[in-house]
Amino acid sequence: MKQELITISPIDGREIVRRPYVTEAELSALLARAKSAQRAWGGRALAERKALVGAAVDRFVAMKDEVAEAITRQMGRPLRYTPGEVDGFAGRARHMMEIAEEALAPVQVAPQAGFTRYIKREPIGVVLTIAPWNSPLLTAVNSIVPALLAGNTVILKHSEQTPLCAELMHRAFVEAGLPEGVFQFVHASHDMTQRLIAAPEVGYVSFTGSVNGGRMVEQTAAGRFIGVGLELGGNDPAYVRADAKLDHAVETLVDGAFFNSGQSCCGIQRIYVAQPLYDAFVEQAVALTQQYVLGDPMQKETTLGPLVRLSAADGVRTIVDEAVARGARNLIDASRFPAARAGTAYMAPALLVDVDHGMTVMNDECFGPVVGIMPVKDDDEAVRWTNDSPYGLSAAVFTRDQEAAVRIGDRVATGTFFMNRCDYLDPALAWTGVKNTGRGASLSVIGYEHLTQPKSFHLRAL
């Protein structure tokens, strides 16, 4: 059994982080601090909590260059893009600050003579956030900031691939003057993570990760009667209608498929194109994909970095090989990407045609730079294939007809439905999923509902 956390960079296979796992004694002390600090933190006025959290966000943004480089070295996203994740962290945090007063205000009910009645939103207590490596800031901020604003204390357990993100975030919060115990992080083994989930001090768990990981969280929390938010796998589809603006659809969907080397929960993995546009769409998509530059993500010209680790790249290669063996064609010549080599985490993008839903790429999550494209004859066929998935995080339609988009969206089983865009989170809207993608919601005023508990006041005047 591993006794310490070791992070290997996918850029060159070198060890870049080594940390001891938390001990049982340290974990008990951490939980006690979180529980003790919550009483005072939850008792502060919302304006005070907002001021301190806002100062922490500002401090974190001031560390942008350091944070961006840390993300790139840990998980391989090109350095030209990682500063944008810091900006996204700040944007979501500030939106949740802006709506906090509205979201946390007591719920007023219809007046009744002789009575005062309202529903107050109270903090849950201690919130545990378990964050993944693929969008290490954007996934974490969804729960951390609103949980703190709601009066909870937070413990962050980050992926072993991106432990520096937790450390840098904690440093920003401490330097901003957040009281001790209000925001803490922990480097924990699998067993100790389960110990955290089962700890009586923890009142809510926010988990982003795999379906199997989500099952572990649910099983560990079973019988505790606490809230669990789960954002799990995805195999997100897009439909290009016959009336779509073709150039826009190609540009948006190629980026949606290959940004972050395809390692995005809501990245595009399946594209259904109306038959009249199919050939032109495929031709343009191939041409655009061939313009990517695969290589060292620390270099400014690189637009496609390595996958997070060698085993991940090998798993994605297996999915592509399976599809080709079953009759699919990969239209991207890997020789155009000399950095793509077996035995490394560097993989050329793959654009597959002649695919069907018997192939893994079309029916399960493929966390890599791979997309399958199928022609469809009409909206009904597109909806049928779109819904033929065990997942439901986001789905998109490209069309000039908004009424048609709404009709299609009403029929699609998904958490978020887009028109003429994809692979995006709007903090004003609830981020949620259906089927094996999980349950619960983050962001928006609805996100606050999951991080608070209602208390009804029924006051009778005599």
C-alpha positions in Angstrom: 0.0 0.0 0.0 1.3 3.5 -0.9 2.5 5.5 2.0 2.8 8.8 0.2 1.5 10.9 -2.7 3.7 10.9 -5.8 2.8 13.0 -8.8 4.4 12.2 -12.2 4.3 14.9 -14.9 2.9 13.6 -18.2 5.2 16.0 -20.0 8.4 14.0 -19.4 7.6 11.3 -16.9 9.5 13.1 -14.1 8.4 13.1 -10.4 7.3 16.7 -9.6 5.5 16.3 -6.2 6.0 14.0 -3.2 3.9 14.4 -0.1 3.1 12.3 2.9 -0.5 11.1 3.3 -2.4 12.4 6.3 -2.3 10.3 9.4 -5.3 9.3 11.5 -4.2 11.7 14.2 -3.8 14.5 11.7 -7.1 13.8 10.1 -8.9 13.8 13.5 -7.3 17.2 14.3 -8.3 18.6 10.9 -11.9 17.5 11.3 -12.0 19.0 14.8 -10.7 22.3 13.5 -13.3 22.4 10.7 -16.1 21.7 13.1 -15.0 24.2 15.7 -14.3 27.0 13.2 -17.7 26.5 11.6 -19.6 27.8 14.6 -17.9 31.2 14.5 -17.7 31.4 10.7 -21.4 30.6 10.3 -22.2 33.2 12.8 -20.5 36.0 10.9 -22.6 38.3 8.7 -22.7 37.4 5.1 -21.0 40.6 4.2 -18.0 39.7 6.3 -17.8 36.2 4.7 -18.0 37.8 1.2 -15.3 40.2 2.0 -12.9 37.5 3.1 -13.7 35.1 0.3 -13.4 38.0 -2.2 -10.0 38.9 -0.9 -8.9 35.2 -1.2 -10.1 35.1 -4.8 -8.2 38.3 -5.5 -5.1 36.9 -3.9 -5.4 33.7 -6.0 -5.7 35.7 -9.2 -2.6 37.6 -8.3 -0.8 34.2 -8.3 -2.1 33.4 -11.8 1.3 32.7 -13.4 2.4 30.4 -10.7 -0.9 28.5 -10.6 -1.1 28.2 -14.4 2.4 26.7 -14.6 1.6 24.3 -11.8 -1.5 23.1 -13.7 0.5 22.6 -16.9 3.3 20.7 -15.2 1.0 18.4 -13.2 -1.6 17.4 -15.9 -0.2 18.5 -19.3 -2.6 21.2 -20.5 -0.7 23.7 -22.7 0.5 26.8 -20.8 -1.2 29.0 -23.3 -4.6 27.9 -21.9 -4.0 27.3 -18.2 -4.2 31.0 -17.2 -7.7 31.0 -18.5 -8.6 28.4 -15.8 -7.6 30.9 -13.1 -9.8 33.5 -14.8 -12.7 31.0 -14.9 -12.2 30.3 -11.2 -12.5 34.0 -10.4 -15.5 34.5 -12.7 -17.5 31.7 -11.1 -16.5 32.7 -7.6 -17.5 36.3 -8.2 -20.8 35.3 -9.7 -21.6 33.2 -6.7 -20.7 36.1 -4.5 -23.0 38.4 -6.4 -26.0 36.1 -6.0 -25.3 35.0 -2.4 -27.6 37.5 -0.7 -30.5 36.5 -2.9 -29.7 32.8 -2.7 -29.3 32.7 1.0 -32.2 35.0 1.9 -35.1 33.5 3.9 -37.9 32.1 1.7 -41.0 34.1 2.4 -44.4 32.4 2.2 -47.9 33.8 1.7 -49.0 36.1 4.6 -51.4 34.6 7.2 -53.1 36.7 9.8 -51.6 36.3 13.2 -48.5 34.4 12.0 -45.0 35.1 10.8 -43.7 32.3 8.6 -40.5 31.9 6.6 -37.9 29.3 5.7 -34.3 30.1 6.7 -31.3 28.6 4.9 -28.7 27.5 7.4 -25.2 26.1 6.8 -24.8 22.4 6.8 -21.6 22.5 8.8 -18.5 20.9 7.2 -18.4 20.4 3.4 -15.9 17.9 1.9 -14.9 18.7 -1.7 -13.2 15.9 -3.7 -11.9 17.5 -6.9 -10.4 15.9 -10.0 -7.3 16.8 -12.1 -8.8 17.6 -15.5 -10.2 21.0 -14.6 -8.6 21.3 -11.1 -9.8 24.8 -10.3 -13.1 25.0 -12.1 -14.4 21.8 -10.6 -13.3 22.8 -7.1 -14.6 26.3 -7.1 -18.2 25.2 -7.9 -18.6 24.0 -4.3 -15.9 25.6 -2.3 -16.9 29.3 -2.7 -20.7 28.9 -2.3 -20.1 26.6 0.7 -18.0 29.1 2.4 -20.3 32.0 1.6 -23.2 29.9 3.0 -21.4 29.7 6.4 -19.9 26.2 6.0 -16.3 25.3 6.5 -14.6 23.3 3.7 -12.0 20.5 3.5 -10.6 20.0 0.0 -9.2 16.7 -1.1 -7.7 17.1 -4.5 -6.6 14.6 -7.1 -3.2 13.1 -6.6 -2.3 14.4 -10.1 -2.9 18.0 -9.1 -2.1 18.4 -5.4 -0.3 21.7 -5.9 -3.7 23.3 -6.8 -5.0 22.5 -3.3 -1.9 23.9 -1.7 -1.9 27.1 -3.8 -5.6 27.7 -3.2 -5.1 27.2 0.6 -2.2 29.6 0.6 -4.3 32.3 -1.1 -7.1 31.9 1.5 -4.7 32.0 4.4 -2.9 35.1 3.1 -6.3 36.7 2.6 -7.0 36.3 6.4 -9.5 33.5 6.4 -9.7 32.2 10.0 -7.9 28.9 10.8 -10.0 25.8 10.1 -12.4 27.5 7.7 -10.7 26.2 4.6 -8.3 23.3 4.8 -6.9 20.8 2.4 -5.7 17.2 2.8 -3.6 14.8 0.9 -5.3 11.5 1.6 -5.0 7.8 0.5 -8.0 6.0 -0.8 -8.7 4.5 2.7 -8.3 7.9 4.4 -10.6 9.5 1.9 -13.3 7.0 2.8 -12.6 7.8 6.4 -13.3 11.4 5.7 -16.5 10.7 3.9 -17.7 8.6 6.8 -16.6 11.1 9.5 -19.5 12.3 11.6 -18.1 15.9 11.3 -18.8 16.0 7.6 -22.3 17.0 6.5 -22.0 17.1 2.8 -19.7 15.6 0.1 -19.2 17.2 -3.3 -17.5 14.7 -5.6 -16.4 15.1 -9.2 -14.9 12.0 -10.9 -15.6 8.6 -12.3 -18.8 6.6 -12.0 -17.0 4.0 -9.9 -15.7 6.8 -7.7 -19.2 8.1 -7.3 -20.4 4.6 -6.3 -17.7 4.5 -3.6 -18.8 7.9 -2.3 -22.5 6.8 -2.1 -21.6 3.5 -0.5 -19.3 5.1 2.1 -21.9 7.8 3.0 -24.8 5.3 3.1 -26.8 5.4 6.3 -25.4 8.8 7.3 -28.3 10.7 5.8 -26.0 13.4 4.4 -26.2 15.2 1.1 -23.9 13.9 -1.7 -23.3 15.8 -4.9 -22.0 13.7 -7.8 -20.7 14.9 -11.2 -19.5 11.7 -12.9 -18.9 10.5 -16.4 -20.0 11.9 -19.7 -20.2 11.1 -23.4 -21.6 14.3 -24.6 -23.3 14.6 -28.0 -23.9 17.4 -30.5 -26.3 17.6 -33.4 -25.6 19.8 -36.5 -29.0 20.5 -38.2 -29.3 21.1 -41.9 -29.9 24.8 -41.2 -26.7 25.2 -39.1 -24.1 27.8 -39.8 -21.5 25.3 -40.9 -18.2 27.2 -40.3 -19.3 28.0 -36.7 -20.4 24.5 -36.0 -17.1 23.0 -37.2 -14.9 25.5 -35.3 -16.9 25.1 -32.1 -17.2 21.4 -32.1 -13.6 20.6 -33.0 -12.6 22.8 -30.1 -15.2 21.1 -27.9 -13.8 17.7 -28.8 -10.1 18.4 -28.5 -9.6 21.2 -25.9 -7.7 19.8 -22.9 -6.8 16.8 -25.1 -10.4 15.8 -24.9 -10.2 15.4 -21.1 -13.3 17.4 -20.3 -16.4 16.1 -18.5 -18.6 18.0 -21.0 -16.3 17.7 -24.0 -17.8 16.6 -27.3 -17.4 12.9 -28.0 -20.3 12.2 -30.5 -21.3 14.4 -33.4 -24.5 13.8 -35.5 -24.7 15.7 -38.7 -27.7 16.2 -41.0 -27.0 14.3 -44.2 -26.9 17.4 -46.5 -24.1 18.9 -44.4 -22.2 15.7 -43.5 -19.5 15.6 -46.2 -18.7 19.3 -45.9 -18.7 19.1 -42.1 -16.3 16.2 -42.1 -14.0 17.8 -44.7 -13.7 21.0 -42.7 -13.4 19.2 -39.4 -10.4 17.2 -40.7 -8.7 20.4 -42.1 -9.1 22.2 -38.7 -8.0 19.2 -36.7 -4.8 18.9 -38.7 -3.8 22.4 -37.6 -3.3 21.4 -34.0 0.2 21.4 -32.7 1.0 18.4 -30.4 4.0 18.8 -28.2 5.5 20.1 -25.0 2.8 22.0 -23.3 5.3 24.5 -21.9 6.0 25.8 -25.4 3.8 28.7 -26.6 3.1 27.1 -30.0 1.6 23.9 -28.5 -2.2 23.6 -28.8 -2.5 20.0 -27.8 -0.6 18.5 -24.8 -0.2 15.0 -23.5 -2.9 13.0 -21.8 -2.7 13.0 -18.0 -0.7 9.8 -17.8 0.6 6.9 -20.0 -2.1 4.5 -18.9 -4.8 7.0 -19.8 -3.3 7.4 -23.3 -3.0 3.7 -23.8 -6.7 3.3 -22.8 -7.8 5.8 -25.3 -5.6 4.2 -28.0 -7.4 0.9 -27.3 -10.8 2.5 -27.8 -9.7 4.0 -31.2 -8.2 0.6 -32.3 -11.4 -1.2 -31.3 -13.5 1.2 -33.4 -11.2 0.8 -36.4 -11.3 -3.0 -36.0 -15.1 -2.8 -36.1 -15.1 -0.8 -39.4 -14.5 2.9 -38.4 -12.1 5.0 -40.3 -9.7 7.5 -38.6 -9.4 10.4 -41.0 -6.4 12.0 -39.1 -3.0 10.8 -40.2 -1.0 10.4 -37.0 2.2 10.9 -38.9 1.3 14.6 -39.0 1.8 14.7 -35.2 5.4 13.4 -34.7 5.2 13.9 -31.0 2.6 11.2 -30.8 4.5 8.0 -29.9 3.7 4.7 -28.3 5.0 4.5 -24.8 4.3 8.1 -24.0 1.2 10.1 -23.0 1.3 12.0 -26.3 -1.5 11.0 -28.6 -2.6 12.4 -32.0 -6.2 13.5 -32.2 -8.6 11.0 -33.9 -11.6 11.9 -36.0 -13.6 8.7 -36.6 -16.3 8.2 -39.3 -18.3 5.1 -40.2 -18.9 4.7 -36.5 -21.9 3.0 -34.8 -23.3 2.7 -31.3 -21.8 -0.7 -30.9 -18.4 0.9 -30.5 -17.1 2.1 -27.1 -16.3 5.5 -28.5 -20.0 6.1 -29.1 -21.5 4.4 -26.0 -19.0 5.1 -23.1 -16.8 7.8 -21.8 -13.5 8.2 -23.8 -11.4 10.7 -22.0 -9.1 11.7 -24.8 -8.8 13.6 -28.1 -11.3 11.4 -30.0 -14.6 12.2 -31.6 -17.0 10.0 -33.7 -19.1 11.5 -36.4 -22.4 10.0 -37.8 -24.8 11.3 -40.5 -28.5 11.5 -39.5 -31.5 12.0 -41.7 -33.6 14.2 -39.4 -34.3 15.5 -35.9 -36.0 12.3 -34.7 -33.0 10.2 -35.6 -30.6 12.7 -34.0 -32.6 12.7 -30.8 -32.7 8.9 -30.8 -28.9 8.6 -31.0 -28.3 11.5 -28.6 -30.4 9.7 -25.9 -28.8 6.3 -26.6 -26.2 6.8 -23.8 -25.8 5.9 -20.2 -24.7 9.5 -19.5 -26.4 12.9 -19.6 -24.2 15.9 -18.7 -24.6 18.2 -21.6 -25.9 18.1 -25.2 -25.8 20.6 -28.0 -27.6 21.5 -31.2 -26.4 23.8 -33.9 -29.2 25.5 -35.8 -30.5 28.9 -36.8 -34.0 28.0 -35.5 -34.3 28.6 -31.7 -37.9 27.1 -31.6 -36.6 23.9 -33.1 -33.7 23.9 -30.7 -36.1 24.1 -27.7 -38.3 21.3 -29.1 -35.2 19.1 -29.5 -33.9 20.1 -26.1 -37.2 19.1 -24.4 -36.7 15.6 -25.8 -33.1 15.1 -24.8 -32.1 13.6 -21.5 -29.4 15.9 -20.3 -28.4 18.2 -17.5 -27.6 21.2 -19.8 -28.7 21.8 -23.3 -26.9 24.2 -25.6 -27.7 25.9 -28.8 -24.7 26.9 -31.0 -22.2 26.3 -28.3 -20.8 23.5 -26.1 -18.3 22.6 -23.4 -19.1 25.6 -21.3 -20.4 26.3 -17.8 -22.5 29.4 -17.1 -22.4 30.0 -13.3 -25.9 31.6 -13.5 -27.3 28.1 -14.5 -27.4 24.9 -12.5 -24.6 22.5 -13.4 -26.1 19.0 -13.1 -26.5 15.7 -14.9 -28.8 12.7 -15.3 -28.4 8.9 -15.6 -24.8 7.8 -14.8 -23.6 11.3 -14.9 -24.7 11.6 -11.3 -27.1 13.7 -9.2 -27.3 17.0 -7.3 -26.4 20.4 -8.7 -23.8 23.1 -8.3 -23.6 26.8 -9.3 -26.6 29.2 -9.6 -29.0 29.8 -6.8 -29.9 26.1 -7.0 -26.3 25.2 -6.0 -26.8 27.1 -2.8 -29.8 24.9 -2.0 -27.6 21.8 -1.9 -25.0 23.5 0.5 -27.6 24.7 3.0 -30.4 23.1 5.0 -33.8 24.6 5.4 -35.3 25.5 8.8 -38.9 26.6 8.9 -40.0 29.3 11.4 -43.7 29.3 12.3 -44.4 32.1 14.7 -47.8 32.7 16.2 -48.7 36.0 17.8 -50.9 36.0 20.9 
